[in-house]
Amino acid sequence: MKPTPLILLIDDDAVARDTLAEVLRNAGHAVTSTDGTGVLPPADLVVAATAPADGSLAWVALTKPVRVAPLLAAVTAALARRQACRVRFGGWCLDGPGRVLVHQDGHRVRLTDKEAAILSLLARADGAVDRQTLLTEVWGYGRSVTTHTLETHIYRLRRKIEADSDGAALLLTEPGGYRLIRTEEA
């Protein structure tokens, strides 16, 4: 059985915070709350007026006046995206639509749209994906375009996902292109 995801509710208004925490708990969610000062406790999803500073946590915007039904729908959708991990590699879980990588130790890494698209395309492939296919599928470039943007993105991805940033164990360069070493299916 999977553990219940923990929602961190951040609001500087104590009455609103307590009321919203109760609403979320009544909807079946595990909730902890804070006014946002000090060290934030660990959580799977943050509900707050502004995104977490490091950008690595899944976040649902808390807008006022609060509309309960849309807030609950947004929380449900964010948690579903978080739990919909279909791609696992090297201890990482790719949440493509959310553009986030979640490591098995809980560390989260935000991806750019292009980085998420590259990993999603490589994850669907049975082997290496050639450079031209990646440029066409991810950027929409034709054969006549000369660019090193793909290599730059691969370099940045490796710095985010590889245990040893100098070596490539998960995102390999092969004669036929690039290949992602998948470890398991969710």
Backbone as ProteinMPNN parsed JSONL, in Angstrom:
{"seq_chain_A": "MKPTPLILLIDDDAVARDTLAEVLRNAGHAVTSTDGTGVLPPADLVVAATAPADGSLAWVALTKPVRVAPLLAAVTAALARRQACRVRFGGWCLDGPGRVLVHQDGHRVRLTDKEAAILSLLARADGAVDRQTLLTEVWGYGRSVTTHTLETHIYRLRRKIEADSDGAALLLTEPGGYRLIRTEEA", "coords_chain_A": {"N_chain_A": [[0.833, -1.186, 0.0], [0.582, 2.194, -0.889], [2.011, 5.043, 0.732], [0.065, 7.732, 2.133], [0.026, 10.762, 0.403], [1.549, 13.748, 1.615], [0.295, 16.927, 2.221], [1.411, 20.221, 2.285], [0.236, 23.052, 3.662], [0.401, 26.449, 3.26], [-0.135, 29.499, 4.711], [-0.464, 32.792, 5.843], [-2.534, 33.658, 7.404], [-3.974, 32.575, 10.221], [-6.6, 31.634, 10.852], [-7.786, 31.195, 8.326], [-5.934, 29.316, 7.393], [-6.282, 27.156, 9.213], [-8.961, 26.517, 8.683], [-8.874, 25.805, 5.931], [-7.101, 23.637, 6.093], [-8.695, 21.848, 7.506], [-10.75, 21.465, 5.617], [-9.3, 20.195, 3.567], [-8.456, 17.881, 4.941], [-10.965, 16.722, 5.479], [-11.576, 15.994, 2.933], [-10.061, 13.815, 2.667], [-7.293, 14.002, 2.656], [-3.877, 14.006, 3.835], [-2.587, 16.449, 5.892], [-0.384, 19.091, 6.711], [0.316, 22.207, 8.249], [1.498, 25.614, 8.01], [2.701, 28.942, 8.77], [4.541, 29.739, 7.026], [6.937, 30.763, 7.849], [10.287, 30.208, 8.924], [11.879, 26.943, 8.795], [10.59, 24.866, 6.333], [8.468, 22.051, 6.664], [8.946, 18.684, 5.359], [7.144, 17.685, 2.4], [4.764, 16.343, 0.017], [3.265, 17.836, -1.677], [2.693, 21.281, -2.124], [0.479, 23.754, -1.024], [-0.045, 26.977, -1.576], [0.156, 30.607, -1.678], [2.275, 31.482, -3.218], [4.807, 29.979, -5.28], [7.066, 27.435, -4.051], [10.329, 28.497, -3.098], [12.616, 27.114, -4.1], [11.599, 25.748, -6.232], [11.348, 23.026, -6.584], [9.346, 21.504, -5.49], [6.087, 20.066, -5.941], [3.315, 22.146, -6.641], [0.34, 23.896, -5.776], [-1.572, 26.653, -6.536], [-2.759, 28.912, -4.163], [-5.386, 30.853, -4.169], [-7.155, 33.825, -3.289], [-10.404, 35.197, -3.048], [-10.885, 31.975, -1.586], [-11.981, 29.271, -3.432], [-13.528, 26.411, -2.797], [-14.2, 23.982, -4.258], [-12.753, 24.223, -6.818], [-10.153, 24.373, -5.714], [-9.861, 21.867, -4.408], [-10.081, 20.229, -6.666], [-7.784, 20.998, -8.086], [-5.799, 20.171, -6.295], [-6.268, 17.399, -6.253], [-5.704, 16.791, -8.945], [-2.983, 17.552, -9.095], [-1.824, 15.765, -7.272], [-2.445, 13.37, -8.545], [-0.919, 13.59, -10.892], [1.582, 13.545, -9.716], [1.653, 10.968, -8.669], [1.514, 9.442, -10.898], [3.711, 8.064, -12.016], [5.344, 6.747, -14.635], [7.709, 6.26, -15.768], [10.761, 5.094, -14.821], [14.103, 5.373, -13.828], [17.399, 4.741, -12.84], [16.873, 5.246, -10.059], [15.268, 7.438, -10.276], [12.095, 9.012, -10.854], [10.082, 9.966, -13.463], [7.983, 12.633, -13.881], [6.509, 13.613, -16.403], [4.386, 15.403, -17.444], [4.264, 17.179, -15.294], [6.791, 18.137, -15.357], [8.921, 17.31, -13.656], [11.469, 15.587, -11.918], [11.642, 12.978, -9.63], [13.54, 11.726, -7.098], [14.283, 8.554, -5.559], [15.017, 9.051, -2.954], [13.535, 11.225, -2.301], [14.36, 13.683, -3.207], [13.745, 16.345, -5.431], [13.737, 17.481, -8.792], [13.364, 20.135, -10.907], [12.389, 20.314, -14.292], [13.028, 21.696, -17.555], [10.721, 22.47, -20.232], [11.737, 21.358, -22.622], [13.699, 19.572, -21.663], [12.076, 17.73, -20.262], [10.596, 16.789, -22.438], [12.614, 15.581, -23.995], [13.49, 13.489, -22.254], [11.068, 12.07, -22.007], [10.635, 11.224, -24.654], [12.943, 9.644, -25.088], [12.452, 7.717, -23.152], [10.279, 6.327, -24.173], [11.352, 4.983, -26.288], [12.747, 2.056, -27.836], [15.668, 1.543, -27.415], [18.403, 3.411, -28.856], [17.821, 6.832, -29.767], [17.986, 8.687, -32.649], [19.832, 11.7, -33.357], [18.63, 13.508, -35.207], [15.926, 12.766, -35.105], [15.303, 13.474, -32.463], [15.745, 16.278, -32.603], [13.766, 16.95, -34.447], [11.346, 15.998, -33.265], [11.313, 17.191, -30.68], [12.018, 19.912, -30.996], [11.034, 20.598, -33.478], [12.629, 21.011, -35.659], [13.941, 20.986, -38.989], [15.801, 18.935, -41.353], [17.817, 20.551, -42.403], [18.685, 22.296, -40.46], [21.307, 23.477, -38.47], [22.622, 22.98, -35.381], [23.613, 23.06, -31.919], [22.027, 22.721, -29.82], [20.726, 20.422, -28.84], [22.824, 18.85, -27.795], [23.648, 20.548, -25.764], [21.38, 20.515, -24.104], [21.342, 17.788, -23.4], [23.734, 17.62, -21.972], [23.07, 19.307, -19.78], [20.93, 17.852, -18.692], [22.256, 15.507, -17.909], [23.843, 16.542, -15.861], [21.888, 16.969, -14.008], [20.775, 14.427, -13.465], [22.653, 12.331, -13.29], [24.636, 10.364, -11.072], [27.372, 10.654, -11.007], [28.57, 13.395, -12.339], [30.494, 13.618, -14.283], [30.483, 11.271, -15.649], [28.502, 9.062, -17.727], [25.878, 7.171, -16.978], [23.203, 6.764, -17.072], [22.03, 8.303, -19.115], [22.936, 7.775, -22.116], [25.35, 8.278, -24.739], [25.331, 7.049, -27.912], [26.461, 5.379, -30.932], [24.214, 5.481, -32.607], [22.736, 7.583, -31.603], [21.072, 8.842, -28.767], [20.427, 7.227, -25.628], [18.279, 6.227, -23.016], [18.751, 4.644, -19.996], [16.568, 2.515, -18.782], [15.192, 1.403, -15.725], [12.987, 0.216, -14.531], [9.442, -0.364, -14.761], [6.626, 1.505, -13.732]], "CA_chain_A": [[0.0, 0.0, 0.0], [1.352, 3.424, -0.978], [1.709, 5.994, 1.802], [-0.754, 8.872, 1.757], [0.848, 11.948, 0.165], [1.387, 14.809, 2.606], [0.116, 18.276, 1.677], [1.837, 21.318, 3.142], [-0.579, 24.243, 3.433], [1.088, 27.652, 3.756], [-0.945, 30.719, 4.687], [-0.123, 33.587, 7.024], [-3.763, 33.882, 8.17], [-4.169, 31.354, 11.012], [-7.989, 31.163, 10.751], [-7.935, 30.635, 6.974], [-5.077, 28.125, 7.332], [-6.933, 26.067, 9.948], [-10.186, 26.156, 7.959], [-8.491, 25.079, 4.712], [-6.538, 22.346, 6.496], [-9.839, 20.999, 7.843], [-11.405, 21.131, 4.347], [-8.459, 19.198, 2.894], [-8.535, 16.626, 5.715], [-12.298, 16.148, 5.258], [-11.559, 15.426, 1.584], [-9.26, 12.594, 2.721], [-5.868, 14.274, 2.483], [-3.022, 14.232, 4.998], [-2.23, 17.868, 5.79], [0.313, 19.834, 7.75], [0.206, 23.611, 7.852], [2.445, 26.557, 8.599], [2.558, 30.312, 8.288], [5.573, 29.943, 6.019], [8.195, 31.24, 8.422], [11.166, 29.146, 9.395], [12.146, 25.812, 7.912], [9.351, 24.194, 5.941], [8.524, 20.598, 6.818], [8.873, 17.98, 4.073], [5.793, 17.416, 1.916], [4.666, 15.878, -1.361], [2.587, 18.881, -2.435], [2.539, 22.535, -1.389], [-0.637, 24.624, -1.375], [0.38, 28.279, -1.071], [-0.076, 31.717, -2.6], [3.419, 31.56, -4.134], [5.533, 28.722, -5.451], [8.243, 27.28, -3.193], [11.475, 29.225, -3.646], [13.548, 26.281, -4.864], [10.921, 25.268, -7.43], [11.43, 21.582, -6.757], [8.152, 20.847, -4.958], [4.828, 20.236, -6.66], [2.668, 23.296, -6.033], [-0.983, 24.338, -6.198], [-1.743, 28.053, -6.144], [-3.841, 29.256, -3.245], [-5.863, 32.194, -4.498], [-8.252, 34.28, -2.437], [-11.075, 34.311, -2.104], [-10.717, 30.551, -1.867], [-13.124, 28.501, -3.936], [-13.192, 25.078, -2.308], [-14.259, 22.943, -5.3], [-11.585, 24.293, -7.705], [-8.936, 24.052, -4.959], [-9.812, 20.413, -4.247], [-9.817, 19.65, -7.985], [-6.377, 21.243, -8.398], [-5.007, 19.298, -5.416], [-6.434, 16.037, -6.758], [-4.965, 16.685, -10.217], [-1.54, 17.614, -8.816], [-1.428, 14.5, -6.645], [-2.531, 12.322, -9.572], [0.282, 13.733, -11.735], [2.726, 13.137, -8.908], [1.623, 9.519, -8.472], [1.432, 8.78, -12.201], [5.061, 7.815, -12.51], [5.397, 5.613, -15.547], [9.085, 6.096, -16.216], [11.735, 5.039, -13.737], [15.463, 5.071, -14.239], [18.452, 5.128, -11.899], [16.332, 5.794, -8.822], [14.446, 8.596, -10.59], [10.758, 8.854, -11.41], [9.799, 11.12, -14.319], [6.633, 13.175, -14.016], [6.645, 14.419, -17.612], [3.473, 16.55, -17.509], [4.614, 18.139, -14.244], [8.169, 18.537, -15.603], [9.674, 17.109, -12.429], [12.066, 14.296, -11.624], [11.627, 12.721, -8.197], [14.461, 10.64, -6.774], [13.738, 7.667, -4.538], [15.292, 9.628, -1.639], [12.644, 12.356, -2.112], [14.891, 14.877, -3.88], [12.984, 16.694, -6.634], [14.447, 18.345, -9.725], [12.484, 20.744, -11.902], [12.892, 20.21, -15.661], [12.458, 22.605, -18.543], [9.83, 21.771, -21.168], [12.55, 20.586, -23.568], [14.31, 18.457, -20.93], [11.024, 16.739, -20.04], [10.266, 16.2, -23.739], [13.718, 14.681, -24.366], [13.424, 12.28, -21.422], [9.854, 11.315, -22.359], [10.874, 10.584, -25.955], [13.93, 8.577, -24.883], [11.842, 6.665, -22.334], [9.363, 5.542, -25.015], [12.108, 4.311, -27.355], [13.395, 0.763, -27.583], [17.045, 1.704, -27.858], [18.877, 4.774, -29.086], [17.044, 7.726, -30.628], [18.983, 9.471, -33.372], [19.875, 13.144, -33.141], [17.658, 14.193, -36.065], [14.587, 12.503, -34.567], [15.144, 14.324, -31.281], [15.604, 17.675, -33.045], [12.477, 17.101, -35.125], [10.23, 15.769, -32.338], [11.328, 18.089, -29.527], [12.103, 21.318, -31.413], [10.378, 20.829, -34.755], [13.637, 21.405, -36.635], [14.104, 20.184, -40.192], [17.14, 18.369, -41.575], [18.801, 21.557, -42.8], [19.064, 23.127, -39.317], [22.559, 23.128, -37.796], [22.559, 23.517, -34.024], [24.162, 22.224, -30.85], [21.11, 22.836, -28.685], [20.466, 19.101, -28.275], [23.978, 18.473, -26.973], [23.597, 21.387, -24.568], [20.317, 19.994, -23.238], [21.791, 16.49, -22.881], [24.735, 17.953, -20.959], [22.364, 19.814, -18.591], [20.185, 16.725, -18.11], [23.216, 14.636, -17.206], [24.234, 17.207, -14.61], [20.767, 16.852, -13.075], [20.349, 13.065, -13.136], [23.731, 11.367, -13.1], [25.302, 10.375, -9.775], [28.693, 11.205, -11.313], [28.298, 14.316, -13.456], [31.516, 13.448, -15.315], [30.236, 10.023, -16.367], [27.127, 8.857, -18.175], [25.418, 5.817, -16.701], [21.761, 6.715, -17.319], [21.744, 8.946, -20.393], [24.113, 7.381, -22.879], [25.568, 8.652, -26.132], [25.666, 5.858, -28.685], [26.64, 5.703, -32.348], [22.921, 5.775, -33.228], [22.064, 8.713, -30.967], [21.057, 8.856, -27.303], [19.589, 6.186, -25.046], [18.022, 6.309, -21.585], [18.766, 3.323, -19.369], [15.369, 2.334, -17.949], [15.395, 0.372, -14.715], [11.751, -0.477, -14.182], [8.16, 0.261, -15.1], [5.775, 1.734, -12.56]], "C_chain_A": [[0.878, 1.25, 0.0], [1.0, 4.335, 0.188], [0.889, 7.157, 1.267], [0.143, 10.082, 1.547], [0.522, 13.033, 1.196], [1.326, 16.163, 1.912], [0.587, 19.277, 2.724], [1.043, 22.551, 2.745], [0.123, 25.433, 4.068], [0.165, 28.847, 3.579], [-0.633, 31.493, 5.958], [-1.341, 33.921, 7.891], [-4.122, 32.587, 8.896], [-5.582, 30.785, 10.875], [-8.215, 30.516, 9.385], [-7.144, 29.335, 6.846], [-5.748, 26.932, 8.019], [-8.193, 25.579, 9.224], [-9.859, 25.349, 6.71], [-7.886, 23.718, 5.027], [-7.667, 21.364, 6.827], [-10.574, 20.558, 6.573], [-10.619, 20.034, 3.626], [-8.492, 17.849, 3.624], [-9.89, 15.937, 5.507], [-12.414, 15.533, 3.866], [-10.646, 14.198, 1.516], [-7.763, 12.777, 2.576], [-5.154, 14.379, 3.824], [-2.45, 15.637, 4.855], [-1.406, 18.297, 6.988], [0.288, 21.284, 7.301], [1.196, 24.469, 8.611], [2.144, 27.95, 8.069], [3.648, 30.662, 7.274], [6.876, 30.49, 6.554], [9.0, 30.047, 8.901], [11.364, 28.061, 8.344], [10.838, 25.091, 7.611], [9.492, 22.686, 6.125], [8.446, 19.915, 5.448], [7.42, 17.684, 3.703], [5.861, 16.935, 0.481], [4.062, 16.943, -2.271], [2.445, 20.106, -1.544], [1.319, 23.267, -1.93], [-0.321, 25.966, -0.728], [0.104, 29.346, -2.127], [1.052, 31.852, -3.611], [4.135, 30.219, -4.174], [6.698, 28.649, -4.472], [9.469, 27.882, -3.88], [12.398, 28.366, -4.495], [12.921, 25.671, -6.104], [10.894, 23.77, -7.597], [10.204, 20.838, -6.224], [6.952, 21.078, -5.871], [4.021, 21.292, -5.902], [1.305, 23.55, -6.641], [-1.166, 25.75, -5.658], [-2.963, 28.225, -5.252], [-4.235, 30.696, -3.531], [-7.037, 32.547, -3.6], [-9.115, 35.25, -3.211], [-10.982, 32.858, -2.556], [-12.039, 29.963, -2.333], [-12.78, 27.035, -3.675], [-13.173, 24.035, -3.428], [-13.081, 23.038, -6.265], [-10.273, 23.973, -6.983], [-8.79, 22.543, -4.796], [-9.521, 19.715, -5.58], [-8.343, 19.822, -8.364], [-5.457, 20.358, -7.562], [-5.075, 17.854, -5.917], [-5.641, 15.827, -8.044], [-3.464, 16.684, -9.982], [-1.046, 16.32, -8.182], [-1.48, 13.353, -7.645], [-1.317, 12.375, -10.491], [1.503, 13.209, -10.998], [2.798, 11.622, -8.798], [1.638, 8.75, -9.788], [2.804, 8.531, -12.805], [5.066, 6.561, -13.367], [6.812, 5.321, -16.014], [10.008, 6.154, -15.01], [13.096, 4.674, -14.316], [16.426, 5.569, -13.172], [17.978, 5.719, -10.594], [15.447, 7.006, -9.023], [13.081, 8.168, -11.104], [10.461, 10.127, -12.193], [8.316, 11.427, -14.305], [6.716, 14.143, -15.185], [5.717, 15.611, -17.661], [3.795, 17.622, -16.46], [6.023, 18.68, -14.382], [9.021, 18.452, -14.343], [10.25, 15.7, -12.42], [12.062, 14.144, -10.112], [12.539, 11.531, -7.942], [13.852, 9.807, -5.656], [14.02, 8.176, -3.126], [14.44, 10.865, -1.347], [13.114, 13.644, -2.772], [14.142, 15.1, -5.182], [13.799, 17.659, -7.475], [13.455, 18.83, -10.765], [13.165, 20.653, -13.264], [12.302, 21.32, -16.518], [11.532, 21.789, -19.44], [10.629, 20.864, -22.096], [13.206, 19.396, -22.886], [13.29, 17.35, -20.684], [10.659, 16.038, -21.342], [11.352, 15.223, -24.194], [13.63, 13.392, -23.572], [12.204, 11.436, -21.765], [10.034, 10.571, -23.678], [11.865, 9.43, -25.823], [13.334, 7.411, -24.09], [10.909, 5.773, -23.15], [10.096, 4.679, -26.035], [12.649, 2.958, -26.893], [14.821, 0.833, -28.106], [17.371, 3.174, -28.062], [17.926, 5.532, -30.011], [18.049, 8.638, -31.317], [18.767, 10.965, -33.16], [18.792, 13.865, -33.943], [16.233, 13.978, -35.57], [14.321, 13.371, -33.339], [14.945, 15.79, -31.676], [14.245, 17.923, -33.699], [11.325, 17.017, -34.128], [10.167, 16.803, -31.211], [11.286, 19.559, -29.951], [11.355, 21.628, -32.704], [11.342, 21.265, -35.848], [13.657, 20.457, -37.822], [15.552, 19.729, -40.333], [18.207, 19.42, -41.856], [19.287, 22.425, -41.636], [20.349, 22.588, -38.683], [22.541, 23.8, -36.427], [23.213, 22.539, -33.055], [23.259, 22.272, -29.618], [20.819, 21.48, -28.045], [21.605, 18.683, -27.356], [24.017, 19.278, -25.673], [22.543, 20.88, -23.592], [20.706, 18.641, -22.628], [22.807, 16.712, -21.758], [24.051, 18.411, -19.663], [21.556, 18.72, -17.907], [21.115, 15.812, -17.325], [23.636, 15.25, -15.885], [23.13, 17.092, -13.559], [20.544, 15.423, -12.594], [21.463, 12.082, -12.818], [24.344, 11.501, -11.71], [26.701, 10.977, -9.909], [28.53, 12.095, -12.544], [29.346, 14.227, -14.563], [31.298, 12.196, -16.144], [28.783, 9.917, -16.769], [26.756, 7.405, -17.937], [23.934, 5.662, -17.026], [21.376, 7.251, -18.693], [22.985, 8.792, -21.27], [24.136, 7.975, -24.28], [26.029, 7.397, -26.846], [25.849, 6.251, -30.14], [25.318, 6.073, -33.041], [22.191, 6.957, -32.625], [22.194, 8.67, -29.459], [20.087, 7.798, -26.801], [19.485, 6.403, -23.543], [17.983, 4.896, -21.034], [17.601, 3.24, -18.386], [15.642, 1.227, -16.954], [14.146, -0.411, -14.398], [10.55, 0.292, -14.692], [7.377, 0.45, -13.819], [4.479, 0.964, -12.722]], "O_chain_A": [[1.81, 1.355, 0.797], [-0.159, 4.405, 0.596], [1.001, 7.523, 0.097], [0.947, 10.405, 2.422], [-0.631, 13.206, 1.592], [2.2, 16.502, 1.114], [0.215, 19.194, 3.894], [1.163, 23.038, 1.621], [0.408, 25.431, 5.265], [-0.262, 29.171, 2.471], [-0.548, 30.906, 7.037], [-1.182, 34.42, 9.005], [-4.528, 31.611, 8.264], [-5.743, 29.567, 10.791], [-8.77, 29.421, 9.296], [-7.626, 28.366, 6.259], [-5.778, 25.831, 7.47], [-8.457, 24.378, 9.162], [-10.489, 24.323, 6.451], [-8.13, 22.749, 4.307], [-7.597, 20.189, 6.468], [-10.977, 19.4, 6.465], [-11.199, 19.065, 3.135], [-8.549, 16.798, 2.986], [-9.954, 14.714, 5.375], [-13.248, 14.656, 3.639], [-10.472, 13.608, 0.449], [-7.037, 11.801, 2.391], [-5.745, 14.789, 4.824], [-1.89, 15.978, 3.813], [-1.688, 17.92, 8.126], [0.244, 21.563, 6.103], [1.667, 24.114, 9.692], [1.442, 28.124, 7.072], [3.662, 31.767, 6.73], [7.83, 30.666, 5.796], [8.444, 29.003, 9.242], [11.057, 28.244, 7.166], [10.078, 24.749, 8.518], [10.524, 22.111, 5.78], [7.94, 20.499, 4.49], [6.577, 17.463, 4.573], [6.879, 17.093, -0.193], [4.31, 16.958, -3.477], [2.12, 19.993, -0.362], [1.143, 23.387, -3.143], [-0.323, 26.094, 0.497], [-0.145, 29.046, -3.294], [0.823, 32.287, -4.74], [4.076, 29.433, -3.228], [7.26, 29.678, -4.1], [9.62, 27.784, -5.098], [12.913, 28.836, -5.509], [13.633, 25.129, -6.949], [10.465, 23.274, -8.639], [10.051, 19.646, -6.491], [6.814, 22.134, -6.488], [4.04, 21.33, -4.672], [1.121, 23.44, -7.853], [-0.945, 26.01, -4.475], [-4.053, 27.74, -5.557], [-3.517, 31.634, -3.183], [-7.813, 31.679, -3.2], [-8.587, 36.062, -3.971], [-10.997, 32.558, -3.75], [-13.078, 30.144, -1.697], [-11.848, 26.492, -4.268], [-12.211, 23.274, -3.532], [-12.445, 22.016, -6.523], [-9.377, 23.368, -7.572], [-7.71, 21.999, -5.023], [-8.796, 18.72, -5.614], [-7.726, 18.901, -8.9], [-4.452, 19.854, -8.063], [-4.054, 17.17, -5.995], [-4.983, 14.8, -8.21], [-2.742, 15.903, -10.601], [0.033, 15.834, -8.521], [-0.641, 12.453, -7.594], [-0.747, 11.339, -10.834], [2.347, 12.521, -11.572], [3.888, 11.05, -8.83], [1.762, 7.525, -9.785], [3.015, 8.772, -13.993], [4.822, 5.457, -12.881], [7.082, 4.266, -16.587], [10.031, 7.14, -14.273], [13.221, 3.795, -15.169], [16.284, 6.681, -12.664], [18.626, 6.621, -10.063], [14.922, 7.555, -8.054], [12.93, 7.106, -11.708], [10.572, 11.232, -11.662], [7.493, 10.589, -14.671], [6.959, 15.335, -15.001], [6.175, 16.73, -17.893], [3.621, 18.816, -16.705], [6.426, 19.569, -13.632], [9.746, 19.387, -14.001], [9.605, 14.747, -12.857], [12.434, 15.07, -9.39], [12.336, 10.454, -8.503], [13.011, 10.29, -4.899], [13.332, 7.776, -2.187], [14.583, 11.488, -0.295], [12.345, 14.598, -2.882], [13.927, 14.162, -5.95], [14.469, 18.546, -6.946], [12.788, 18.032, -11.422], [14.368, 20.886, -13.38], [11.212, 21.821, -16.242], [11.558, 20.559, -19.409], [10.237, 19.721, -22.33], [13.268, 18.313, -23.469], [13.592, 16.171, -20.872], [10.436, 14.827, -21.353], [11.042, 14.155, -24.72], [13.69, 12.307, -24.151], [12.296, 10.209, -21.81], [9.629, 9.415, -23.8], [11.647, 8.356, -26.385], [13.675, 6.254, -24.332], [10.765, 4.588, -22.847], [9.516, 3.743, -26.586], [12.961, 2.757, -25.719], [15.136, 0.239, -29.137], [16.71, 4.059, -27.519], [17.313, 4.957, -30.91], [18.865, 9.285, -30.66], [17.671, 11.418, -32.831], [18.109, 14.739, -33.41], [15.418, 14.9, -35.608], [13.237, 13.936, -33.196], [14.067, 16.463, -31.135], [13.649, 18.985, -33.52], [10.429, 17.861, -34.14], [9.08, 17.239, -30.833], [10.591, 20.363, -29.329], [11.073, 22.791, -32.994], [10.919, 21.828, -36.858], [13.417, 19.259, -37.671], [16.414, 20.094, -39.533], [19.383, 19.195, -41.572], [20.215, 23.215, -41.812], [20.46, 21.395, -38.398], [22.457, 25.024, -36.321], [23.345, 21.349, -33.342], [23.673, 21.91, -28.517], [20.678, 21.397, -26.825], [21.361, 18.209, -26.246], [24.374, 18.754, -24.618], [22.787, 20.823, -22.387], [20.422, 18.387, -21.457], [22.739, 16.06, -20.716], [24.41, 17.957, -18.577], [21.5, 18.664, -16.679], [20.798, 15.396, -16.211], [23.77, 14.54, -14.888], [23.407, 17.116, -12.36], [20.164, 15.216, -11.442], [21.225, 11.087, -12.134], [24.548, 12.613, -11.222], [27.156, 11.716, -9.035], [28.37, 11.598, -13.659], [29.111, 14.711, -15.669], [31.866, 12.066, -17.229], [27.927, 10.606, -16.214], [27.262, 6.51, -18.615], [23.461, 4.545, -17.233], [20.491, 6.705, -19.352], [23.94, 9.563, -21.18], [23.099, 8.153, -24.919], [26.998, 6.757, -26.436], [25.439, 7.339, -30.544], [25.312, 6.891, -33.962], [21.11, 7.306, -33.1], [23.288, 8.483, -28.927], [19.075, 7.503, -27.436], [20.472, 6.722, -22.88], [17.26, 4.045, -21.551], [17.644, 3.82, -17.301], [16.258, 0.218, -17.298], [14.226, -1.584, -14.033], [10.651, 1.476, -15.015], [7.466, -0.377, -12.912], [3.616, 1.017, -11.846]]}, "name": "protein", "num_of_chains": 1, "seq": "MKPTPLILLIDDDAVARDTLAEVLRNAGHAVTSTDGTGVLPPADLVVAATAPADGSLAWVALTKPVRVAPLLAAVTAALARRQACRVRFGGWCLDGPGRVLVHQDGHRVRLTDKEAAILSLLARADGAVDRQTLLTEVWGYGRSVTTHTLETHIYRLRRKIEADSDGAALLLTEPGGYRLIRTEEA"}
